[in-house]
């Protein structure tokens, strides 16, 4: 089984990307990432961004999008992703439910949006936060999504840790249907305490090689929701730690 490749979720560098997107992509390529996961194009034409990706030697492993965009134009989202070089469209987040009825409604909405992506020729996945691992009326949204037919997930191991769910056990439970896995770290058990991989309290030295060995995992995607004002410097720290941990 080939080793997973390492990608960078560009939401992590959203401030820099809004100002100098081409330079950010070039820097991410120079750092040594194999690919990126898009989180918007910052007003640039899709053809221009694709050219920047190619020049940087980066593969688009997927594209995050919103409920609103998929509701308005799922086919357009799929076409944009295809122009960037990927068929994977990932729903980045949903409004947080607070009751079982809201969790049921959210699950139905995710399935409907996934069907729209599939009908347009794309491949759909859902990216979790902590709330989707919280039980409502006995089961979580992820539990609901895994009932037949299961929805493909982009499992965020950092958010699983915040939700006090064993990240590796969750990944192994849903394998092999998780080609994209999010990796993040925290200074403490606090979702606002983000930091580069290896600088925090999650034992990525042990967890990362085990996650990489899970059947079906194709991409390990670094995401840092908040930073200390040095987005690309911290992207480099994460990439170096990832390579170190994967090398053993």
Secondary structure, DSSP 8 states (H G I E B T S, - for coil): ----EEEEEGGGGHHHHHHHHHHHHHHHHHHT-SEEEE---TT--HHHHHHHHHHHT-EEEEEEE-HHHHHHHHHHHHHHHHHHT--EEEE-------SHHHHHHHHHHHHHHHHHHHHTT-EEEEE--SGGGS-BTTB-HHHHHTSSS---EEEEHHHHHHTT--HHHHHHHHTTS-SEEEE-EESSS-TT-EE-TTSSSS-HHHHHHHHHTSTT--EEEE--SS-SS-HHHHHHHHHHHHHHHHH-
